[in-house]
Amino acid sequence: MNNTSLSEKITTSTRTRVAVVGGGPAGLMLSHLLYLAGVESVVVDNRTEHAIGTTHRAGILEHNSVSLLVDSGVDRVLRDGHRHEGIALRFGGVSHRIDFEDLVGASCWLYPQTDVFLDLHARRTADQGDLRYGIRDTEVLDVLDRPRVRYTDQEGACHEIVADLVVGSDGSRGMCRDLVEGATRYFQEYPFAWFGIMAQTAPSVPELVYARSGRGFALVSQRTETVQRLYFQCDPTEDPAAWSDDRIWEELQTRLAGEDGFRLNEGPVLERTVLPFRSFVQTPMRHGRLLLAGDAAHTVPPTGAKGLNLALADVRVLAETIERALKAGDEHALEEYTGRALARVWKAQHFSYWMTAMLHRIEGASAFDEQRQLGELAGVAGSRAGSTYLAEGYTGWPGH
Ligand SMILES: Cc1cc2nc3c(=O)[nH]c(=O)nc-3n(C[C@H](O)[C@H](O)[C@H](O)COP(=O)(O)OP(=O)(O)OC[C@H]3O[C@@H](n4cnc5c(N)ncnc54)[C@H](O)[C@@H]3O)c2cc1C
């Protein structure tokens, strides 16, 4: 369809300062921060609020992410979140606590991404933000000159948003990243995935346990007083439907067993998914008047709990960038954005890769590799210097 025929079908045209494609945590948080800075925006998303608000994903917030929420007036996390002052590394059947407060004077918070979304959505709605969910056929046009976003609504009507800037916060499967001409892309694939479950049972432990066993990685996490979140390393082609509840629990119990008699609380498996993962970075994160944020520009394997936190860190920088560009006329701010965002992204890429490599079993690894991995874990857990690197990266590096 050419532009002329599309233009003829457009039923509404909206003028705003910033059009945001993707209303996940990055897009909504950006729109909220822009509102506080007096910059108008419109958010479009091709999923419904219900679909986003009920899809279980991240669960750990760095202290910087919590500060960003709380300082901007979104503070339910302080009432309903759970502060975690450490994690356990478990290997050789023994748990070793990494005490974040003692090591770096910081902690992180267990607070599901669904709640972050619901809080931000409620806040933008209360502030009468222009949020358009459940749309389809998104197009982003003329990003070098006069950026516009077009889409079709649920009734089939076409709409146009004309803006000074477009932000692509449309996630790892979005279309905005493809509009950055001449971009460089960095990939790292992994030969394994995570089998993730939600289970109807009280938490087995109060803090997260990252376990390395001869059968592969396992992660014990929490969600609520009655629901546990657990993962174990699997083949990327694994079929979740082929696993009975009993088989899942047996696999998890075996990977976590040890001389201390550790046992998980078991209960009905409510949800099961296989989560393939990879590392990805695209640079630059800007093309003309289009800027990327969050998973649209980079993804990390979930081992270091960095994805959601990076998305929020990006938009903290981006909101300031946009304010400088649109309110103070400082276009140089747009040029600086990629460098400022990627400085944190690459540290997080390394951290996530390192946690992944240290804890997962590589099929065909030699006996030397296995012993070396255990040596690395012993070095991290048994030394204040080693533990401090983990604690600082996990809770979030200082600065923005
Ligand atoms: C199972 C799982 C577990 C995870 N665990 C963790 C964790 O423990 N800690 C952590 O920090 N991170 C974790 N992550 C990663 C985290 O969920 C993501 O990094 C985070 O969602 C990124 O936010 P975002 O707003 O950039 O992207 P998204 O949340 O993906 O939002 C992008 C939005 O854009 C919309 N969109 C896409 N295409 C279009 C289009 N063409 N038009 C309009 N809208 C569009 C989508 O509908 C979506 O709502 C996990 C991810 C998964 C899948």
The ligand as an SDF file (V2000), in Angstrom:
LIG
                    3D

 53 58  0  0  0  0  0  0  0  0999 V2000
   10.2770  -15.4050   30.9720 C   0  0  0  0  0  0  0  0  0  0  0  0
   11.0880  -14.1410   31.1120 C   0  0  0  0  0  0  0  0  0  0  0  0
   11.7280  -13.9010   32.3130 C   0  0  0  0  0  0  0  0  0  0  0  0
   12.4520  -12.7340   32.4740 C   0  0  0  0  0  0  0  0  0  0  0  0
   13.0490  -12.5160   33.6760 N   0  0  0  0  0  0  0  0  0  0  0  0
   13.6750  -11.3440   33.8900 C   0  0  0  0  0  0  0  0  0  0  0  0
   14.1950  -11.0170   35.1910 C   0  0  0  0  0  0  0  0  0  0  0  0
   14.1420  -11.8080   36.1420 O   0  0  0  0  0  0  0  0  0  0  0  0
   14.7520   -9.8020   35.3720 N   0  0  0  0  0  0  0  0  0  0  0  0
   14.8170   -8.8970   34.3530 C   0  0  0  0  0  0  0  0  0  0  0  0
   15.3110   -7.7680   34.5900 O   0  0  0  0  0  0  0  0  0  0  0  0
   14.3540   -9.1640   33.1170 N   0  0  0  0  0  0  0  0  0  0  0  0
   13.7630  -10.3630   32.8610 C   0  0  0  0  0  0  0  0  0  0  0  0
   13.2300  -10.6170   31.6310 N   0  0  0  0  0  0  0  0  0  0  0  0
   13.3570   -9.6260   30.5780 C   0  0  0  0  0  0  0  0  0  0  0  0
   12.3040   -8.5300   30.6950 C   0  0  0  0  0  0  0  0  0  0  0  0
   11.0200   -9.1000   30.7380 O   0  0  0  0  0  0  0  0  0  0  0  0
   12.4460   -7.5950   29.4860 C   0  0  0  0  0  0  0  0  0  0  0  0
   13.7820   -7.1600   29.4130 O   0  0  0  0  0  0  0  0  0  0  0  0
   11.4950   -6.3830   29.5920 C   0  0  0  0  0  0  0  0  0  0  0  0
   10.1750   -6.7850   29.3330 O   0  0  0  0  0  0  0  0  0  0  0  0
   11.9030   -5.2910   28.5990 C   0  0  0  0  0  0  0  0  0  0  0  0
   10.9240   -4.2760   28.6010 O   0  0  0  0  0  0  0  0  0  0  0  0
   10.5980   -3.4820   27.2780 P   0  0  0  0  0  0  0  0  0  0  0  0
    9.5390   -2.5000   27.6440 O   0  0  0  0  0  0  0  0  0  0  0  0
   11.8500   -3.0250   26.6390 O   0  0  0  0  0  0  0  0  0  0  0  0
   10.0150   -4.5750   26.2650 O   0  0  0  0  0  0  0  0  0  0  0  0
    8.6710   -5.4160   26.3500 P   0  0  0  0  0  0  0  0  0  0  0  0
    8.2880   -5.6770   27.7530 O   0  0  0  0  0  0  0  0  0  0  0  0
    8.8510   -6.5760   25.4540 O   0  0  0  0  0  0  0  0  0  0  0  0
    7.5740   -4.4300   25.7390 O   0  0  0  0  0  0  0  0  0  0  0  0
    7.5230   -4.1490   24.3610 C   0  0  0  0  0  0  0  0  0  0  0  0
    6.0960   -3.8150   23.9860 C   0  0  0  0  0  0  0  0  0  0  0  0
    6.0580   -3.4400   22.6060 O   0  0  0  0  0  0  0  0  0  0  0  0
    4.8920   -3.9630   22.0160 C   0  0  0  0  0  0  0  0  0  0  0  0
    5.0840   -4.0650   20.5720 N   0  0  0  0  0  0  0  0  0  0  0  0
    5.8750   -4.9340   19.8870 C   0  0  0  0  0  0  0  0  0  0  0  0
    5.7760   -4.7100   18.5700 N   0  0  0  0  0  0  0  0  0  0  0  0
    4.9170   -3.6730   18.4030 C   0  0  0  0  0  0  0  0  0  0  0  0
    4.4110   -2.9870   17.2660 C   0  0  0  0  0  0  0  0  0  0  0  0
    4.7730   -3.3330   16.0110 N   0  0  0  0  0  0  0  0  0  0  0  0
    3.5300   -1.9850   17.4550 N   0  0  0  0  0  0  0  0  0  0  0  0
    3.1450   -1.6330   18.7210 C   0  0  0  0  0  0  0  0  0  0  0  0
    3.6060   -2.2490   19.8260 N   0  0  0  0  0  0  0  0  0  0  0  0
    4.4820   -3.2540   19.6790 C   0  0  0  0  0  0  0  0  0  0  0  0
    4.7030   -5.3120   22.7190 C   0  0  0  0  0  0  0  0  0  0  0  0
    3.3370   -5.7160   22.6730 O   0  0  0  0  0  0  0  0  0  0  0  0
    5.1590   -5.0160   24.1260 C   0  0  0  0  0  0  0  0  0  0  0  0
    4.0990   -4.6820   25.0130 O   0  0  0  0  0  0  0  0  0  0  0  0
   12.5390  -11.7890   31.4120 C   0  0  0  0  0  0  0  0  0  0  0  0
   11.9040  -12.0330   30.1950 C   0  0  0  0  0  0  0  0  0  0  0  0
   11.1860  -13.1970   30.0320 C   0  0  0  0  0  0  0  0  0  0  0  0
   10.5120  -13.4590   28.7090 C   0  0  0  0  0  0  0  0  0  0  0  0
  1  2  1  0
  2  3  1  0
  2 52  2  0
  3  4  2  0
  4  5  1  0
  4 50  1  0
  5  6  2  0
  6  7  1  0
  6 13  1  0
  7  8  2  0
  7  9  1  0
  9 10  1  0
 10 11  2  0
 10 12  1  0
 12 13  2  0
 13 14  1  0
 14 15  1  0
 14 50  1  0
 15 16  1  0
 16 17  1  0
 16 18  1  0
 18 19  1  0
 18 20  1  0
 20 21  1  0
 20 22  1  0
 22 23  1  0
 23 24  1  0
 24 25  2  0
 24 26  1  0
 24 27  1  0
 27 28  1  0
 28 29  2  0
 28 30  1  0
 28 31  1  0
 31 32  1  0
 32 33  1  0
 33 34  1  0
 33 48  1  0
 34 35  1  0
 35 36  1  0
 35 46  1  0
 36 37  1  0
 36 45  1  0
 37 38  2  0
 38 39  1  0
 39 40  1  0
 39 45  2  0
 40 41  1  0
 40 42  2  0
 42 43  1  0
 43 44  2  0
 44 45  1  0
 46 47  1  0
 46 48  1  0
 48 49  1  0
 50 51  2  0
 51 52  1  0
 52 53  1  0
M  END
$$$$
